[in-house]
Amino acid sequence: MKTSLLDGKKPAHFDKHIIGNLLLNASTPELVRQEKLIIGIRNEDGEIYRLIGATKHNSFMNAVEELFDLGLTDELEDSDELVEGCDAIFSEVL
């Protein structure tokens, strides 16, 4: 899976756990957006600061499971709609 930080957006305090738990290859936002399935990660300000792209549905589901295990919530869990170009958007519930 590919990942990219978005310019000008502050990473969330839990970002190091995402990097530690998922096998991700650093890429550009443009290349990540070309992947079949996209996960966005929101910071404490409510901004998407990281994109994760998966080519295969299996990889996407593994990433989703890991993010849930980190205690994050998918705001699109009950939706089939894309939001901000993402299939899933995870954030910390405060």
Beta strands, then each sheet from edge to edge (+ up, - down):
strand 1: 2-5
strand 2: 25-26
strand 3: 37-42
strand 4: 48-54
strand 5: 72-74
strand 6: 88-92
sheet 1: 2+ 1+ 4- 3+ 6+ 5-
end
